[in-house]
């Protein structure tokens, strides 16, 4: 519970918003990379 409160406090600051945005975008590209089809995969 304490971690959730820390995150919500961080998001109230501009730097915290920027960090959260970087984490979300990084997570999006990581998931996209993991689930991407590889050219050598058999179909």
PyMOL CGO cylinders between C-alpha atoms (Angstrom):
from pymol import cmd
from pymol.cgo import CYLINDER

trace = [
    CYLINDER, 0.00, 0.00, 0.00, 2.84, 2.36, 0.80, 0.3, 1, 1, 1, 1, 1, 1,
    CYLINDER, 2.84, 2.36, 0.80, 4.34, 1.89, -2.65, 0.3, 1, 1, 1, 1, 1, 1,
    CYLINDER, 4.34, 1.89, -2.65, 1.05, 2.92, -4.28, 0.3, 1, 1, 1, 1, 1, 1,
    CYLINDER, 1.05, 2.92, -4.28, 0.97, 6.10, -2.20, 0.3, 1, 1, 1, 1, 1, 1,
    CYLINDER, 0.97, 6.10, -2.20, 4.57, 6.85, -3.14, 0.3, 1, 1, 1, 1, 1, 1,
    CYLINDER, 4.57, 6.85, -3.14, 3.74, 6.49, -6.84, 0.3, 1, 1, 1, 1, 1, 1,
    CYLINDER, 3.74, 6.49, -6.84, 0.69, 8.75, -6.61, 0.3, 1, 1, 1, 1, 1, 1,
    CYLINDER, 0.69, 8.75, -6.61, 2.76, 11.39, -4.83, 0.3, 1, 1, 1, 1, 1, 1,
    CYLINDER, 2.76, 11.39, -4.83, 5.45, 11.10, -7.51, 0.3, 1, 1, 1, 1, 1, 1,
    CYLINDER, 5.45, 11.10, -7.51, 2.87, 11.59, -10.28, 0.3, 1, 1, 1, 1, 1, 1,
    CYLINDER, 2.87, 11.59, -10.28, 1.87, 14.96, -8.83, 0.3, 1, 1, 1, 1, 1, 1,
    CYLINDER, 1.87, 14.96, -8.83, 5.25, 16.40, -9.83, 0.3, 1, 1, 1, 1, 1, 1,
    CYLINDER, 5.25, 16.40, -9.83, 6.32, 17.14, -13.43, 0.3, 1, 1, 1, 1, 1, 1,
    CYLINDER, 6.32, 17.14, -13.43, 9.46, 15.01, -13.13, 0.3, 1, 1, 1, 1, 1, 1,
    CYLINDER, 9.46, 15.01, -13.13, 7.39, 12.11, -11.84, 0.3, 1, 1, 1, 1, 1, 1,
    CYLINDER, 7.39, 12.11, -11.84, 5.02, 12.41, -14.79, 0.3, 1, 1, 1, 1, 1, 1,
    CYLINDER, 5.02, 12.41, -14.79, 7.98, 12.33, -17.19, 0.3, 1, 1, 1, 1, 1, 1,
    CYLINDER, 7.98, 12.33, -17.19, 9.44, 9.25, -15.51, 0.3, 1, 1, 1, 1, 1, 1,
    CYLINDER, 9.44, 9.25, -15.51, 6.05, 7.49, -15.60, 0.3, 1, 1, 1, 1, 1, 1,
    CYLINDER, 6.05, 7.49, -15.60, 5.70, 8.30, -19.30, 0.3, 1, 1, 1, 1, 1, 1,
    CYLINDER, 5.70, 8.30, -19.30, 9.15, 6.88, -20.05, 0.3, 1, 1, 1, 1, 1, 1,
    CYLINDER, 9.15, 6.88, -20.05, 8.32, 3.69, -18.12, 0.3, 1, 1, 1, 1, 1, 1,
    CYLINDER, 8.32, 3.69, -18.12, 4.99, 3.23, -19.94, 0.3, 1, 1, 1, 1, 1, 1,
    CYLINDER, 4.99, 3.23, -19.94, 6.53, 3.82, -23.38, 0.3, 1, 1, 1, 1, 1, 1,
    CYLINDER, 6.53, 3.82, -23.38, 9.43, 1.50, -22.55, 0.3, 1, 1, 1, 1, 1, 1,
    CYLINDER, 9.43, 1.50, -22.55, 7.00, -1.19, -21.41, 0.3, 1, 1, 1, 1, 1, 1,
    CYLINDER, 7.00, -1.19, -21.41, 4.96, -0.81, -24.59, 0.3, 1, 1, 1, 1, 1, 1,
    CYLINDER, 4.96, -0.81, -24.59, 7.99, -1.28, -26.85, 0.3, 1, 1, 1, 1, 1, 1,
    CYLINDER, 7.99, -1.28, -26.85, 9.26, -4.19, -24.73, 0.3, 1, 1, 1, 1, 1, 1,
    CYLINDER, 9.26, -4.19, -24.73, 5.94, -6.04, -25.08, 0.3, 1, 1, 1, 1, 1, 1,
    CYLINDER, 5.94, -6.04, -25.08, 5.82, -5.23, -28.80, 0.3, 1, 1, 1, 1, 1, 1,
    CYLINDER, 5.82, -5.23, -28.80, 9.37, -6.60, -29.19, 0.3, 1, 1, 1, 1, 1, 1,
    CYLINDER, 9.37, -6.60, -29.19, 8.60, -9.78, -27.22, 0.3, 1, 1, 1, 1, 1, 1,
    CYLINDER, 8.60, -9.78, -27.22, 5.50, -10.63, -29.26, 0.3, 1, 1, 1, 1, 1, 1,
    CYLINDER, 5.50, -10.63, -29.26, 6.93, -9.67, -32.66, 0.3, 1, 1, 1, 1, 1, 1,
    CYLINDER, 6.93, -9.67, -32.66, 7.25, -12.45, -35.22, 0.3, 1, 1, 1, 1, 1, 1,
    CYLINDER, 7.25, -12.45, -35.22, 10.80, -13.37, -36.06, 0.3, 1, 1, 1, 1, 1, 1,
    CYLINDER, 10.80, -13.37, -36.06, 11.61, -13.91, -39.76, 0.3, 1, 1, 1, 1, 1, 1,
    CYLINDER, 11.61, -13.91, -39.76, 13.15, -17.34, -39.02, 0.3, 1, 1, 1, 1, 1, 1,
    CYLINDER, 13.15, -17.34, -39.02, 10.10, -18.66, -37.15, 0.3, 1, 1, 1, 1, 1, 1,
    CYLINDER, 10.10, -18.66, -37.15, 8.20, -21.51, -38.75, 0.3, 1, 1, 1, 1, 1, 1,
    CYLINDER, 8.20, -21.51, -38.75, 4.62, -20.79, -39.68, 0.3, 1, 1, 1, 1, 1, 1,
]
cmd.load_cgo(trace, "trace")
